[in-house]
Amino acid sequence: MNSFGGTWDDEKCFNKEFEWNIHLDDIGYLNLFKATADYITPICHPEQFVDLGGGMGGYSLAMRDKGISVRYYDQNKFHYEYYIDRVLNTIAYNCDFTQEKIQGDLVASIEVFEHIPDTKLVPFLKDLQCNYFHFSSTPYESELDKEWGHINIKNKHQWIDLFQTCGFRFERDLILPTPWAMLFSK
């Protein structure tokens, strides 16, 4: 079992991401998150960025390179160790972020919430302090859901409803880093 509920262990998930070119040595991955940071910063003007479930660290690296203070969280120890070896001058935590008190100008969670049940998300989101929340979680089921631990797949309107019950306001759809990304404010 992996740290986000799937049947693959954390190391296998980490290795699969490398196979699929989701890592800091892949120019396409780096460019996606550079474009995402370039896209979101004029909208939110963050001084602090918090990356929840930051994975390989592309978004955190891109925000750090823009001169923004970064805090990175990931529960997978392989992601965390890879990140702290590669990305300097940020703060990083290897923990379950839903158990932490989080605050920041811009908080992001990209392709993570589909791994977390609402029973953990709702209290976390109600306590979360931020100006903006950049969110993306696949609305699509796949044959790898069990392996990855996709236990909470929702469509756009279901996510909007959940965020609104936790005190957030839907601001707009975003085009990066996925076509189903959204921006919320609190």
N, C-alpha and C positions, 0 to 999 in steps of 0.2 A: 504494500500500500504506500502511496506517495503522500507528501505533506498536504496535498490538496484533494485527497479523497479518492484517487484513482487506483487501479490495480497495478499499474507500472510503479516501480519505486522511483525515488527522486533522481537517482543517477541515470536511470533509463530515460526519464523525461528530459533531463539535461542533455544527454547524448543525442536524443532524437532532434532536439532543437538545433544542435550543431549540424546534424545530417541535413536538416532543412534550411540551413544558412540563416539561422536566427542566432547571431552572435556578433561580437564587436570587431571581428576581422572581415565581416561581409559588408562590402560597400553599399549594397542595396538596403540592408538593414540599417546601417548608419545614416544613409541618406533619407530613409523614411522618417526617422526620428529627428533629424536635423530639420526637415521640412515641417514636421509636426510642431517642433519648438518655434520655428519661424512663423508659423501660422497662428499659434495660440498666444504668444506673448503680446502682440499688439492688441489683442482682445482683452486680456486679463491684467497685463502689466504687473506680473508677480515679482516680488523680491525674494520670496521663499517658495520652493517647490517641494512637494512631498509625493513620492512615487510608491504607491501601495501595491505590493506584489510585483516589484520592478524587474524580475526575471534577469535576463542577461545585462540589463542596464542601459540600453540604447537611449531611452527617453531621459534618464537621469544624466547621462553623459552630455547629451545635446543641451540640456538646460544649464548644466555646469559650464559648458563652453560659451554660453551666452552671459556668464557672470552672475547667474542666479544661485542663491544658496540652496543646496539640495540635501534632503533626507530621503534615504532609500530604505525600504522594508521588503524582505522576502523570507519566507519560511523555509524554502528549499535551501539546504546548506551548500549544495553545489552551485546554485545561482549566487548565493551570498559570497562564497569564497572566490568565485570567478570575478565577481564585481569588485570586491575589495582589493584584489590583485591588480585590476586593470584601471579602475577609476579612482583617482586621488582627489583630495580636497573636497570630499563630501562626507556626510555622516551616514553610516549604514547600520542596520539592525537585522539580525537573523532571528525573527520571532513571528508569532501570529499577530498581525497588526490589529485584528479585531478586538484584542485584549488590551490595547494601548489607548491612551488619550492623545489624539492627533489634532494638531492645528497647523494651519499654514495659509498663505494667500491663495495658492493654487495647489489643489490636491488632485492626483490622477490615479486611476486604476484602470489599466488597459488589459482586457481579456483575463480578468481574475474573478469577478463576482459570480460567474457561472460555476465556480468551484465551492461556493460558500452558501450554506442554507440561510434562508430568511431569518431564522431564529437567532443567528449570530449577526447578520447584516443590520437588521432593524435597530437593535440597541446601539450598535457601533455608529451607524449613520446619525441617529438622534443626538449622540454626544459629540460627533465630529464638528470641529470649529474650522471653517474655511470661508473664503470669499467665493471661490469658484471650485467646482468639481468637474474635471475632465474624465468622462466615463465611456468605456466601450466594453461590451460583453456580447459574444456571438448570439444572435437570435436563431441560429441554425443548429439542428441536430446532425450528428455525423456518426459514422461507424466506429470512431475512436472515443466517443463520449465516456464509455466505461473505463477505458485505459487512462484517459486524462483526468477523470474525475469531474466531468461536467454533470452536475447534479441540480443546477438551478438555471436552466435556459428559459429566458423570457423574451417576449417581443418588445418592441420599443414602448408601446403604451403601458405594458405591465411594469416596465422599469420606471417610467415616468410616474406612475401611480405610487410605486414603492417609495421613490425619492420624495414625492410630495407628502406622503404620510410621515416622513421623517424630517419635515421642515424645509425642504429644498424647493426651489422654483426652477422649472425647465426654462432655459434661456434660448437654446437653438440647437439645431442639428449641426454637426461638424463633418468635414470631409476627411479628416486625418486623425489617427493613423488607420482607421477603417471607415468604410462607407456608413456604418451604423453608429459612429461615435456621437456623443451628445455633450452639451455643456449645461451644468446646473449652477445655481447660485444659492447662497444660504445667508 
